[in-house]
Amino acid sequence: MTPIDRMTWMRGLRWSGKLALALSLAACGGPTQRQPDRPPVQEAPRVPGGSPAATPVAPGGPVPTSPAVRRGLPLPAPQAVRSHEDLRRQAAQRLVAANPDGTYMGEVPPELLAIPVLEVELNRDGSIRHIRVLRKPTQAEDTIEVAIAAVRRAAPFGDVSRLPKPWKFVEVFLFDDDRRFKPRTLDD
């Protein structure tokens, strides 16, 4: 087994364990105990349909990660996008929110481990139609799979049917030495 295969296998085991824990906690149905050092969690505001409203983020500001996402629950529904730039920014914010343990938000280190670039083509509802690798890093090629998995966890990206075609966006993933990424879009 190669080191990359072993790392992928171990990562899969960790996610399987987290999923099993989340499902068993959800099956309990009773209130969960809060740890004393954590502040109480406020419930997200609800929209008329009954689903939690997405938390808007100011451009260049910190990207909030809801407690539900940190527990492995689905992301809130994406907001409607009015331009390709809105789509690109919302996609980057959802990438960070859906992958809180695999991202960083500070300054980009002077030397990066890898910089894969993906083009994500969408269906009209914002679901992924196709992911194309535009740039493969020369080292740490496993970061391509990490980036693709991050995109899949962050989908859907909002209804794009009112935008002119093509319904695509490109994201540059800036990986640090800990194999955590920052979407280049959020570094502007």
N, C-alpha and C positions, 0 to 999 in steps of 0.2 A: 504494500500500500504506500503510495507516494505521500509526502508531507501535505500536499494540497488536498488529496483525497481524505487523509486522516483529519485535517482541519474541517473540511466540509462535513464529514461524518460526525465529528464532535459538536459542531454547530447545530446540526440536525438533532442530535441527542438533547442539547440544551433547549432548543425550541420545543421539542416533543415534551420535555419535562415541564416547561412553562405552560404549554397548552393543557396538559393533563391537570396541572395545579389549578389553572383558571377554570377549567370545566368542573373540577370537583368542588371548588369554592362556589361556583354559580349554582351547582346542584344542591348545595346546602340550604339555600333560600333564606337563611337567617341573616341578621345584621353582622357585618364583619367588625372585628375589634380594631380600633385605630391604635397605632403606636403613639405613645405619649409625646414624642418629639415632633410629630407631624401636625400641621394645622388642619382644622376641619376642611373638608372638600365641599365647595359650593357647586350645586347642580347647574349645568349649563342652561341658559334661557331656552325656552321652547318656542317654536314657530307654530302657526295655526294647525299644521298637519300633525303635530304632536312629537316631531323629532327635534333633537337638540339643534339649536342654531349654531352655525359656524362662527368662530371667534375671529373677527377681522384683525388684521395685522397691519400696522403702519409700515410703509416701505422702509427698509433698512433697519427696522426695529427688531427686537427679539421675537422669535417664533414660539408661541405658547404650545406646550404639550399638555393636553388635558390628562388628568389622572386616569381616565378611562383608557386612553391610548397607552399610557405607561403600564397598565395592567393587561395589555394585549387585546383590548376590545376594539371594535371597528371605529374608524375615524368618523367625525360628523360629516354630513352631506356637504359636498363642495358648493361654493357659491357660483352663481351664474357669471360667466366671463363675457366681457364686451370687446376685447381685443386680443390679439396674439400675445401682447406684452402682459396683459392680465392673466392669460392662461399660463404663460411661462413662470410668472411670479407665484401664482397660486400653486402650481405644480411643485416648485421648489419648497414652498412653505409646507405642503403636504408631505414631501419627502422627509423633511426634518421631523415633522409631527409623527409620522408613521414609523420612524426609525430613531427614537430618542437615545438609545444606547449605542447606535452606530454613527452618530453625527457629532460634530463640534461646531460652535458658533463664534468663537473668538477670532483673533487674527490668524490668517493663513501662515503656517510655518514657512521659513525661508526655503527649506528644502522639502519637497513632497515625495511621498513614496511612489504614487502613481496618479495619472490623470487620464482616466478613461472618458470618452465622450460618446453619449448615446443620443440617437434621434428616436423620438417616441411618436408614432403615428396613432391617432385616435379615431374611434368611431364617433358618430354624432352625439352619443350620450356621454362621451368622455371616457369610455372604457378603452383599454389598450387594444389596438388592432395589430400593431407590429412594433418591435423594438429592433433597431439597427445599430450596430457598433460602428461609429465613425472613426474612432481612434482607439487603438489598443496600446496600453502602456508596454514599454520594453521590459519592465520588471514588474513583479507582483501581478501577474496576469489574472489571478483569482479575484482581483478587485472588479473585474468586468462582471462576474457573476454576482458579486455583492451589490453592485450598482443596479443590475437588472432586477434582482430580488427586491431591492429598495423601491424601485419604480412600481413593481407589481403590488407591493404592500400599500403604496400611497394612492393607487387608483381606486375609483374613477376621479377624473380631473375636472368635472363640470360639463354641462351641456355646451357643446361647441357648434351646434347646428346653425347658429346665426352668424358665425364667423365665416369669412371667405375661405375656401379650400386653398391649400392643403391644411388639414387639421393635424399639424405636427408642431413639436417643439424640440429644441436641442438643449441638453444639459451637460455641463462639464462637471465632473466629480473630482474634487480636490482631496485626495486621500493623504492623511498624515501617517506617521510611523506606527500608530496603534490600529491602523486599518479602519479609522473612522473618517467619514467624508463630510465635506461642506459643499452644497451646490454653488457653483460659481455665480449663479443668478443672484444669490443673497449676499454676495461679496461686492456688488456694485455700489 
